[in-house]
């Protein structure tokens, strides 16, 4: 009887592992959303503290504007947040499209839908000392046609 119990216990332990992995993935996804949500709050409020909370101090932000590469350190990017919401905040929408996690690294995509254009932000996140932070961001902007 004892010999039969060991394989049954091992099988039960093995079957429970995928559930544990799924629970950990769900926990990590919720934790990885925190800096992204802080980033979105920073955009909505203009409060640099939310943006600083979201990014690693060593992060970089890069994108193309008017055909030219823009590249900022985290501090340079954060300095652009002046503490008040945009005048057209009521017309702006923002959301997290996706998060892909592998161990202590992740990628995420966020959409910022504004009256004059739509931004797609791509993030690289890193879990440092148990906390997810944005390590880098690149963005692309698509202009919307002007209303006649």
FENHUSUL-V490048 format. One record per helix or strand of 3 or more residues. SS is the DSSP state (h for helix, s for strand). FROM is the first residue (numbers start at 1). TO is the last residue. Records with the same first field share a line. If there is no record, write none. Layout:
SS=FROM-TO, FROM-TO
This chain:
h=2-45, 48-54, 74-78, 89-91
s=55-65, 68-73, 93-102, 105-113, 117-128, 131-143
